[in-house]
Amino acid sequence: MLNNSATRRLVQLGGLLLVGNGLMGLLKPRWHAMLWQYGPPLTHAMSEELAVHPKAARAIYLAQAAVGLALVRETTDCDCG
């Protein structure tokens, strides 16, 4: 997928951040959603909606973690499994 080692590492770092953020959201969706209430009005509105609907928030956080794992898997060189 990516030939440049530095680019691959940056994509893996992004994947790691997605996985970590997704797991935090899965564990405590309301608390985690409210962490993002600061900033532009759009992020404030989204965080409030996620806090009100924890089941939907968990589904989004699960998808986020899955995308992060897919990124890491696609950018790993070894056939380690």
Contacts in CASP RR format, 6 or more apart in sequence:
PFRMAT RR
TARGET T0000
AUTHOR 0000-0000-0000
METHOD contacts of the structure
MODEL  1
MLNNSATRRLVQLGGLLLVGNGLMGLLKPRWHAMLWQYGPPLTHAMSEEL
AVHPKAARAIYLAQAAVGLALVRETTDCDCG
1 74 0 8 1.000
1 75 0 8 1.000
2 8 0 8 1.000
2 11 0 8 1.000
2 75 0 8 1.000
8 75 0 8 1.000
11 71 0 8 1.000
11 75 0 8 1.000
12 71 0 8 1.000
12 72 0 8 1.000
12 75 0 8 1.000
12 76 0 8 1.000
14 68 0 8 1.000
14 71 0 8 1.000
15 67 0 8 1.000
15 68 0 8 1.000
15 69 0 8 1.000
15 71 0 8 1.000
15 72 0 8 1.000
16 68 0 8 1.000
16 72 0 8 1.000
18 64 0 8 1.000
18 65 0 8 1.000
18 67 0 8 1.000
18 68 0 8 1.000
18 71 0 8 1.000
19 65 0 8 1.000
19 68 0 8 1.000
19 69 0 8 1.000
19 72 0 8 1.000
20 65 0 8 1.000
21 32 0 8 1.000
21 61 0 8 1.000
21 64 0 8 1.000
21 65 0 8 1.000
22 61 0 8 1.000
22 62 0 8 1.000
22 64 0 8 1.000
22 65 0 8 1.000
23 61 0 8 1.000
23 65 0 8 1.000
24 32 0 8 1.000
24 61 0 8 1.000
25 32 0 8 1.000
25 33 0 8 1.000
25 57 0 8 1.000
25 58 0 8 1.000
25 61 0 8 1.000
26 58 0 8 1.000
26 61 0 8 1.000
26 62 0 8 1.000
26 65 0 8 1.000
29 50 0 8 1.000
29 51 0 8 1.000
29 54 0 8 1.000
29 57 0 8 1.000
29 58 0 8 1.000
29 61 0 8 1.000
30 50 0 8 1.000
30 51 0 8 1.000
30 54 0 8 1.000
30 57 0 8 1.000
32 57 0 8 1.000
32 61 0 8 1.000
33 47 0 8 1.000
33 48 0 8 1.000
33 50 0 8 1.000
33 51 0 8 1.000
33 57 0 8 1.000
34 47 0 8 1.000
34 51 0 8 1.000
35 47 0 8 1.000
36 43 0 8 1.000
36 46 0 8 1.000
36 47 0 8 1.000
37 43 0 8 1.000
37 44 0 8 1.000
37 47 0 8 1.000
37 48 0 8 1.000
38 44 0 8 1.000
50 56 0 8 1.000
50 57 0 8 1.000
50 60 0 8 1.000
51 57 0 8 1.000
END
